[in-house]
Amino acid sequence: MSTDTKKLLERVASWPQEDQDELAEVAVEIEARRNGIYRLSDDERAAVREGMEAARRGEFVSDDDMKAYYKRHRRG
């Protein structure tokens, strides 16, 4: 581990819990990218289940709504 990383991790202990949780989420994403396996959090798993149930009920966003969403949130 690099010296800079060690120093940062030592400082993290003094951060508010919310910030520590955010750092942990980012670290999980980096780890997933490195090994190709992403582990869903309980909240993500619940959101996926909710979305699947909505899809089974035939509840979908309209194409027009999706176009508007992508227009608003387009990157670059």
C-alpha positions as CSV (number, residue, x, y, z in Angstrom):
1,M,0.0,0.0,0.0
2,S,1.3,3.4,-0.9
3,T,2.2,5.9,1.8
4,D,-0.4,8.4,0.6
5,T,-3.1,5.7,0.8
6,K,-2.1,4.7,4.3
7,K,-2.2,8.4,5.4
8,L,-5.6,8.9,3.8
9,L,-7.0,5.8,5.5
10,E,-5.7,7.0,8.9
11,R,-7.6,10.3,8.4
12,V,-10.7,8.6,7.3
13,A,-11.3,7.4,10.9
14,S,-12.0,11.0,11.8
15,W,-14.5,11.5,9.0
16,P,-18.3,11.5,9.7
17,Q,-19.9,8.1,9.3
18,E,-21.8,9.2,6.2
19,D,-18.5,10.1,4.5
20,Q,-16.9,6.9,5.5
21,D,-19.9,5.0,4.1
22,E,-19.6,6.9,0.8
23,L,-15.9,6.0,0.6
24,A,-16.7,2.4,1.2
25,E,-19.2,2.5,-1.7
26,V,-16.6,3.9,-4.0
27,A,-14.0,1.3,-2.9
28,V,-16.5,-1.5,-3.6
29,E,-17.1,-0.2,-7.1
30,I,-13.3,0.0,-7.8
31,E,-12.9,-3.5,-6.4
32,A,-15.7,-4.8,-8.6
33,R,-14.1,-3.2,-11.7
34,R,-10.9,-4.9,-10.9
35,N,-12.2,-8.4,-10.3
36,G,-15.4,-8.3,-12.5
37,I,-17.7,-9.1,-9.6
38,Y,-20.1,-6.5,-8.1
39,R,-21.9,-7.2,-4.9
40,L,-25.2,-5.5,-4.5
41,S,-26.0,-3.7,-1.2
42,D,-29.2,-4.6,0.5
43,D,-30.7,-1.3,-0.7
44,E,-29.6,-2.0,-4.3
45,R,-31.0,-5.6,-4.1
46,A,-34.4,-4.2,-2.8
47,A,-34.5,-1.7,-5.7
48,V,-33.8,-4.4,-8.3
49,R,-36.6,-6.5,-6.8
50,E,-38.9,-3.6,-6.8
51,G,-38.1,-2.9,-10.5
52,M,-38.6,-6.5,-11.5
53,E,-42.0,-6.6,-9.7
54,A,-43.0,-3.4,-11.5
55,A,-41.9,-4.9,-14.8
56,R,-44.0,-8.0,-14.2
57,R,-47.0,-5.7,-13.6
58,G,-46.3,-4.1,-16.9
59,E,-45.3,-0.7,-15.4
60,F,-42.8,0.9,-17.7
61,V,-41.7,4.5,-18.3
62,S,-42.8,5.9,-21.7
63,D,-40.2,6.3,-24.5
64,D,-40.9,10.1,-24.4
65,D,-40.2,10.2,-20.6
66,M,-36.9,8.3,-21.2
67,K,-35.9,10.6,-24.0
68,A,-36.5,13.6,-21.8
69,Y,-34.5,12.0,-19.0
70,Y,-31.5,11.3,-21.2
71,K,-31.7,14.8,-22.7
72,R,-31.6,16.3,-19.1
73,H,-28.8,14.0,-17.9
74,R,-26.6,13.7,-20.9
75,R,-23.0,13.8,-20.1
76,G,-20.4,15.5,-22.2
